[in-house]
Amino acid sequence: MSETAMVAASDGVRLYAEAHGDGPCVLFSCASCTTCENWRPQVEPLVAAGARVILWDYRGHGKSDAVRDARAYGFDQVVADLLRVLDWASPEEPAVLAGLSFGGLASLHCTVRHPERVRGLLLVASGPGFKNAEAAARWQAQAERTADFLETRGFEAFLQGRAGATCIGGKPELPAARAAARAIAVQDPAAVGAFSRRAGGAAPSVIDDLQNIQKPALVVVGEHDEAYQRAAEVMAAKLPQATRKTIAGAGHIVNIEAEAEFNAIAIAFLEQLDRSGQ
């Protein structure tokens, strides 16, 4: 069973969402600048394993409304949008929140603010944000550079440059990577740029809240994803019910680069939740 919807956000912006399967809900949130197509390799295997898989696009991304007004963007709005999609997909039962990079941070914030809506966490190539002011400023500056690049040179150049590996992975020849690239390339650079500045770069740290998150968590990182190795270590140490898995030979977009191994790890985590009655 599959369905799609344009879910209305609190301000009327329409958010694209897909639902596949009819089991316990797993909601996947993607990295900034990418689309829900990045999670396509997970749909069929997880549905076959009994999950209800939810994909969605952030505002400004993919098939969601490409709003250019900067006032429409902000990190708190992202969390509110995630909850709207969750209300559509699983209004009565808590869900596993799965997120890669920015999507993992958004999932953590949603869990802190609304723990009753969350069954577990699948945190992929992600981190808890930057508590240190200088590090946070550097992250904001990087988000500004990303926005400037998109607005002046567009997505084709973006994907062909160094950012390509952080959007579609280090194996661009893979069919899933090519499909992800096609979906990314047709986005509105101005809308995604506004998101990068106002939401991605401004994302607050949740590191001080990790010890209070009483949810089973699986922290996954690729062996060669150097930027997120330390973040994975911190989250695995501070989250009370966390397990860490490192996938050999993979980089940042580990779910595409090492699709089979990632899917096996994710399914094992979901099965463990079922057995424990979570």
C-alpha positions as CSV (number, residue, x, y, z in Angstrom):
1,M,0.0,0.0,0.0
2,S,1.4,3.4,-1.1
3,E,0.1,6.9,-1.1
4,T,1.3,10.4,-1.5
5,A,0.0,13.7,-0.1
6,M,0.7,17.4,0.0
7,V,0.5,18.0,3.8
8,A,-0.4,21.5,4.9
9,A,2.2,23.1,7.2
10,S,1.1,25.6,10.0
11,D,1.6,28.5,7.6
12,G,-0.1,26.8,4.6
13,V,3.1,25.7,2.8
14,R,2.5,22.4,1.2
15,L,4.9,19.5,2.1
16,Y,5.3,16.5,-0.1
17,A,5.0,13.2,1.6
18,E,4.9,9.5,0.7
19,A,3.7,6.5,2.8
20,H,4.6,2.9,1.9
21,G,3.4,-0.2,3.7
22,D,1.2,-0.6,6.7
23,G,3.3,-1.6,9.7
24,P,4.9,0.5,12.5
25,C,5.9,3.9,11.2
26,V,9.5,4.9,10.3
27,L,9.8,8.6,9.1
28,F,12.9,9.4,7.1
29,S,14.2,13.0,7.0
30,C,17.0,13.8,4.5
31,A,20.1,15.9,4.5
32,S,19.8,19.6,3.6
33,C,19.9,20.3,-0.1
34,T,18.8,16.8,-1.0
35,T,15.3,15.2,-1.4
36,C,13.3,12.3,-0.2
37,E,14.6,10.4,-3.3
38,N,17.8,9.9,-1.3
39,W,15.9,7.4,0.8
40,R,14.4,5.4,-2.0
41,P,16.8,2.4,-1.5
42,Q,15.2,1.9,1.9
43,V,11.6,1.7,0.9
44,E,11.1,-1.7,-0.5
45,P,13.4,-3.6,1.9
46,L,11.9,-2.0,5.0
47,V,8.3,-2.4,3.8
48,A,9.1,-6.1,3.1
49,A,10.3,-6.3,6.7
50,G,7.0,-5.0,8.0
51,A,7.5,-1.3,8.4
52,R,5.4,1.7,7.2
53,V,8.0,3.9,5.5
54,I,7.4,7.6,5.3
55,L,9.4,9.9,3.1
56,W,9.0,13.7,2.8
57,D,10.6,16.8,1.4
58,Y,11.5,19.9,3.5
59,R,9.9,23.1,2.4
60,G,11.9,24.5,-0.5
61,H,13.1,21.0,-1.4
62,G,12.0,18.3,-3.8
63,K,8.3,18.3,-4.5
64,S,7.3,20.5,-1.6
65,D,6.5,24.2,-2.1
66,A,9.5,26.2,-3.2
67,V,8.9,29.3,-1.2
68,R,11.5,32.1,-1.9
69,D,10.4,34.4,1.0
70,A,13.2,34.0,3.6
71,R,10.7,34.6,6.4
72,A,9.1,31.2,5.6
73,Y,12.2,29.4,6.8
74,G,13.6,28.6,10.2
75,F,14.7,25.6,12.3
76,D,11.7,25.7,14.5
77,Q,9.5,25.6,11.4
78,V,11.3,22.5,10.2
79,V,10.5,20.7,13.5
80,A,6.9,21.9,13.2
81,D,6.8,20.6,9.6
82,L,8.1,17.2,10.6
83,L,5.3,16.9,13.2
84,R,2.7,17.8,10.6
85,V,3.9,15.0,8.4
86,L,4.0,12.7,11.4
87,D,0.4,13.7,12.2
88,W,-0.6,12.7,8.6
89,A,1.4,9.4,8.6
90,S,0.9,8.1,12.2
91,P,-1.5,10.3,14.1
92,E,-2.1,7.7,16.9
93,E,1.1,5.7,17.3
94,P,4.7,6.9,18.0
95,A,7.2,6.5,15.2
96,V,10.8,5.8,14.6
97,L,12.5,9.0,13.5
98,A,15.3,8.3,11.0
99,G,17.4,11.2,9.7
100,L,20.7,11.7,7.8
101,S,22.9,14.7,8.6
102,F,20.6,17.7,9.1
103,G,17.7,15.2,9.2
104,G,19.1,13.5,12.3
105,L,19.5,16.8,14.1
106,A,15.9,17.7,13.3
107,S,14.8,14.2,14.5
108,L,16.6,14.8,17.8
109,H,15.0,18.1,18.4
110,C,11.6,16.7,17.7
111,T,12.3,13.9,20.2
112,V,13.3,16.4,22.9
113,R,10.2,18.5,22.3
114,H,7.7,15.7,21.8
115,P,9.0,12.5,23.2
116,E,5.5,10.9,23.3
117,R,5.6,10.9,19.4
118,V,8.8,9.0,19.2
119,R,9.4,5.2,19.5
120,G,13.1,5.2,18.6
121,L,15.8,7.0,16.7
122,L,17.9,6.0,13.6
123,L,20.6,8.7,13.4
124,V,22.7,8.4,10.2
125,A,25.9,10.4,9.5
126,S,24.6,13.1,11.8
127,G,25.4,15.1,14.9
128,P,23.9,17.0,17.9
129,G,24.8,20.5,16.6
130,F,27.5,22.8,17.8
131,K,27.5,24.1,21.4
132,N,30.7,26.0,21.0
133,A,30.0,29.5,19.7
134,E,33.0,29.6,17.3
135,A,32.1,26.2,15.8
136,A,28.4,27.3,15.4
137,A,29.6,30.4,13.6
138,R,31.7,28.4,11.3
139,W,28.7,26.1,10.5
140,Q,26.6,29.2,9.8
141,A,29.3,30.6,7.5
142,Q,29.4,27.3,5.6
143,A,25.6,27.4,5.2
144,E,25.9,30.9,3.8
145,R,28.6,29.8,1.3
146,T,26.3,26.9,0.2
147,A,23.4,29.3,-0.3
148,D,25.6,31.8,-2.3
149,F,27.0,29.0,-4.5
150,L,23.5,27.6,-5.3
151,E,22.1,31.1,-6.1
152,T,25.0,32.0,-8.4
153,R,26.0,28.7,-10.0
154,G,23.0,26.3,-9.5
155,F,22.6,22.7,-8.6
156,E,24.4,21.1,-11.6
157,A,27.7,22.8,-10.6
158,F,27.0,22.0,-6.9
159,L,26.7,18.3,-7.6
160,Q,29.8,18.2,-9.8
161,G,31.9,19.9,-7.1
162,R,33.0,18.8,-3.6
163,A,29.4,18.9,-2.3
164,G,28.5,16.0,-4.6
165,A,29.9,13.4,-2.2
166,T,27.8,14.9,0.7
167,C,24.6,14.8,-1.4
168,I,24.7,11.6,-3.4
169,G,27.7,9.8,-2.0
170,G,31.1,8.8,-3.2
171,K,29.8,6.3,-5.8
172,P,27.9,8.6,-8.3
173,E,27.6,5.7,-10.8
174,L,25.2,3.8,-8.6
175,P,21.6,3.8,-9.9
176,A,20.3,5.2,-6.6
177,A,22.9,7.9,-6.6
178,R,21.9,8.9,-10.2
179,A,18.3,9.0,-9.2
180,A,19.0,11.1,-6.2
181,A,21.1,13.5,-8.3
182,R,18.3,14.0,-10.9
183,A,15.9,14.9,-8.1
184,I,18.3,17.3,-6.5
185,A,19.3,19.0,-9.8
186,V,15.7,20.2,-10.6
187,Q,15.2,22.0,-7.3
188,D,14.9,25.8,-7.0
189,P,18.4,27.1,-5.9
190,A,16.9,30.2,-4.3
191,A,14.4,28.3,-2.1
192,V,17.0,25.7,-1.0
193,G,19.5,28.6,-0.4
194,A,17.0,30.3,1.9
195,F,16.5,27.1,3.8
196,S,20.3,26.6,4.1
197,R,20.7,30.1,5.6
198,R,17.7,30.2,7.9
199,A,17.2,26.6,8.9
200,G,20.4,24.6,8.2
201,G,22.9,27.1,9.4
202,A,20.9,28.2,12.3
203,A,20.2,24.8,13.8
204,P,20.7,24.9,17.5
205,S,22.7,22.3,19.5
206,V,20.9,19.5,21.3
207,I,24.0,18.1,23.0
208,D,23.0,19.0,26.5
209,D,19.7,17.1,26.0
210,L,21.0,13.8,24.8
211,Q,21.3,12.3,28.3
212,N,17.6,12.9,28.8
213,I,16.4,11.1,25.6
214,Q,15.1,7.8,26.9
215,K,14.6,6.2,23.5
216,P,16.4,3.3,21.8
217,A,18.8,4.8,19.3
218,L,20.9,3.4,16.5
219,V,23.8,5.7,15.5
220,V,25.2,4.8,12.0
221,V,28.3,6.4,10.4
222,G,30.4,5.5,7.4
223,E,34.0,4.5,8.0
224,H,35.3,7.3,5.7
225,D,32.8,10.0,6.9
226,E,35.5,11.8,8.9
227,A,33.4,14.9,9.6
228,Y,30.9,12.9,11.6
229,Q,33.0,10.3,13.3
230,R,33.4,12.3,16.4
231,A,29.7,13.4,16.4
232,A,28.7,9.7,16.2
233,E,31.0,8.9,19.1
234,V,29.5,11.7,21.3
235,M,25.9,10.7,20.5
236,A,26.5,7.0,21.2
237,A,28.2,7.9,24.5
238,K,25.5,10.4,25.7
239,L,22.3,8.8,24.5
240,P,21.3,6.4,27.3
241,Q,20.0,3.6,25.0
242,A,22.3,4.0,22.0
243,T,24.2,1.5,19.8
244,R,26.8,2.6,17.3
245,K,27.5,1.0,14.0
246,T,30.3,1.9,11.6
247,I,29.9,0.7,8.0
248,A,33.2,-0.2,6.4
249,G,34.2,1.5,3.1
250,A,31.3,4.0,3.2
251,G,31.3,7.8,3.3
252,H,28.6,10.3,4.2
253,I,25.7,9.0,2.2
254,V,26.0,5.6,3.7
255,N,22.5,4.5,2.9
256,I,23.2,4.7,-0.8
257,E,26.9,3.8,-0.8
258,A,26.4,0.7,1.3
259,E,22.7,0.1,0.6
260,A,22.5,-3.6,1.5
261,E,24.5,-3.4,4.7
262,F,22.7,-0.3,5.8
263,N,19.3,-1.8,5.2
264,A,20.2,-5.0,7.1
265,I,21.3,-2.9,10.1
266,A,18.2,-0.7,10.0
267,I,15.9,-3.8,9.8
268,A,17.7,-5.5,12.7
269,F,17.2,-2.3,14.8
270,L,13.4,-2.2,14.0
271,E,13.1,-5.9,14.7
272,Q,14.8,-5.4,18.1
273,L,12.3,-2.6,18.9
274,D,9.4,-5.0,18.1
275,R,10.9,-7.7,20.3
276,S,11.4,-5.3,23.2
277,G,7.8,-4.0,22.9
278,Q,9.1,-0.4,22.3
